[in-house]
């Protein structure tokens, strides 16, 4: 798309079929974007104030 991270391909069918995929640049960022999420899950603890 516009940022070059996702590619969009439209098939000329009825209804149109749209396929999205990561570009090589988007694939490079997968590890970087997922890192804070993994850290958050690794440090997630139950809240003792919640039943």
C-alpha positions as CSV (number, residue, x, y, z in Angstrom):
1,X,0.0,0.0,0.0
2,X,1.2,3.6,0.4
3,X,3.8,2.9,3.0
4,X,5.4,0.0,1.1
5,X,4.8,-2.5,4.0
6,X,1.7,-4.3,2.6
7,X,1.0,-5.3,-1.0
8,X,-2.6,-5.4,-2.2
9,X,-3.7,-7.4,-5.2
10,X,-7.2,-7.2,-6.6
11,X,-8.6,-10.0,-8.8
12,X,-11.1,-8.8,-11.4
13,X,-13.9,-11.1,-10.3
14,X,-17.5,-10.6,-9.0
15,X,-17.3,-10.0,-6.1
16,X,-13.7,-8.7,-6.3
17,X,-11.2,-10.9,-4.4
18,X,-8.5,-8.9,-2.6
19,X,-5.3,-10.4,-1.3
20,X,-3.0,-8.7,1.1
21,X,0.6,-9.7,1.7
22,X,3.7,-8.3,3.4
23,X,6.4,-6.8,1.1
24,X,10.0,-7.6,1.8
25,X,10.2,-4.4,3.9
26,X,7.1,-5.4,5.8
27,X,8.6,-8.8,6.5
28,X,11.7,-7.2,8.0
29,X,9.6,-5.3,10.5
30,X,7.7,-8.3,11.8
31,X,10.3,-9.1,14.5
32,X,10.6,-5.4,15.6
33,X,6.9,-4.9,15.9
34,X,6.3,-8.2,17.7
35,X,9.1,-7.6,20.3
36,X,7.2,-5.3,22.7
37,X,4.2,-7.6,22.5
38,X,6.4,-10.6,23.6
39,X,7.9,-8.6,26.4
40,X,4.5,-7.5,27.6
41,X,3.3,-11.1,27.7
42,X,6.4,-12.3,29.4
43,X,5.9,-9.8,32.2
44,X,2.2,-10.2,32.5
45,X,1.0,-11.1,36.0
46,X,-2.5,-11.5,37.4
47,X,-3.8,-8.4,39.2
48,X,-4.2,-9.4,42.9
49,X,-6.9,-6.8,43.3
50,X,-9.2,-8.6,40.8
51,X,-11.3,-11.6,41.8
